[in-house]
Amino acid sequence: MSKIRAIASYLPESRLDNIRQAERFGESPSFITDKIGALRLPVMDASQEASDLAVSAVQHLCSEHGLLLEAIDALVVVTQNGDGEGLPHTAAILQAKLGLPSTVAAFDLSLGCSGYVYGLSVVKGLMEQAGLENAVLVTVDPYSKVIDRQDRITALLFGDASTATWLNPDGAWEIRKPLLETDGTGAKALYVDEGRLHMNGREVFNFAAVRVPQQINRWLDAHGLAPTDIDLFCLHQGSASIVDAIARRYPAVRQRFVKDIEETGNTVSSSIPLLLEKYVMNASLNRVLICGFGVGLSWATNVIEKVNAHG
Amino acid sequence: MVDQQKIMDILKASGSDVEPSTEDFDRSFSEIGLDSLDVYNFLSEIEVSLGKKVSDEEFQNLNTLNDVINFVNA
C-alpha cells in the first residue's frame, strides 16, 4: 500500500511586495495583512519554466530525504500552467531535465487547487495497479504566466511554488479514501482567455465558503469521526479570508486550522503540500485533514493518517 | 421576514466587527467599513443562514444592507 514518505519544496527567490502592490490598487495595508494574508508573493523569473521549479523541488526531495533519482518509477505533475503552451506535457520535460530513465511513467494531471488531494489518490491507485515502488507527485502551477499585473483581483493573490511528494510503501502517512467533486457550471468563475487569467472573486469565495464545509462534514460523517478527532486541518490557502471563513464553521477546533500564506500567497495545488511539509511530516500528529478547492469548480477532501496511529 | 436585527446577527456571524446603526442600513457597504471580502463573507453567511443564494446579476444590485433585506424578503 503506497503512503506519503516525504515532501520537499521550492519557492522562487524573487518576491513581489504585496503591500506596495496594494497601494497601487488603492487598497489599505490591512486589507493585505488581514484579508488576503500574503505579504510577499514568490514569482519565477522570466527565464524559468514550470519544469525548472519542479526540478528544484524534486532535487530537494532527493537530497533531503534520500530518494535516488534512478529509483523513481512514476512522475506525475499537477499543473494547468506547464511549460510553453502545455504540449508536450510538463512531466515529460521534467523527466528529461532530471535525467530519469525512459522506463519512468510520466504524465500531467490538469487540476488546480484541488489537484494535490486528487493527485495523491491517482498516484496511489497507479502504484498499486502497476506494482510500482516509488512515485513522485509534483505540484507546480505558476500563475505568474497568466496574471495581468493590472488586475487587482488576481495580482494580489497568487504566488509561484513547486512541491514534490514521495510515495512509497514504507511511508509513514496512509492516504484514506477521498471525496472528490466537480461543478462545471462554475467554469467561468476562474479561467484563462487569450493568455490572461480571469476570476470572479465573489463566486469562487462563495463556492468555497459554502460547499467546502459541507464536503468536510460529509467526509467526517462517512468515517464516523467528529472535527475534534482531527489533529490538524490543512486547507488550500486560497486567502486568509477564505481559511477564516471555513474555520469559523468549526468553533471547537478553530485553532487547528493552519493559516500560513504570508510568504507564499495562493500557490494553487502547492499550498497543501507546503503545509504538510512544514507542519505535519515531522510533527507528533496522527490524523490530518486536507482539502483543496478552486478552478473547475473542483473540490476534494481526504485525511492522511499516521501508520499504526490508531491500531 | 428578515429584519435589521437578523441582518446584524448574520453580519456578526460572518466575522465582521462592523456594528451598523439604523442610518447605516442605507449607506453603501464601503461607507460603513465593509470591504469586498467582508461583503463576500456576509453574503455567504446569508446563504448558509437563510438558504438564499445571490446570483451575479443580483449581486450587482446589492449595495446596502437594506438592499440585502429587500432581496431576502422579496
Interface residues (C-beta under 8 A of the other chain):
Chain A: F31 K35 I36 N200 G201 R202 E203 F205 N206 A209 V210 S239 S241 D244 A245 R248
Chain B: A13 S14 G15 D35 S36 L37 D38 V39 Y40 N41 L43 S44 E47 V48 V54 D56 F59
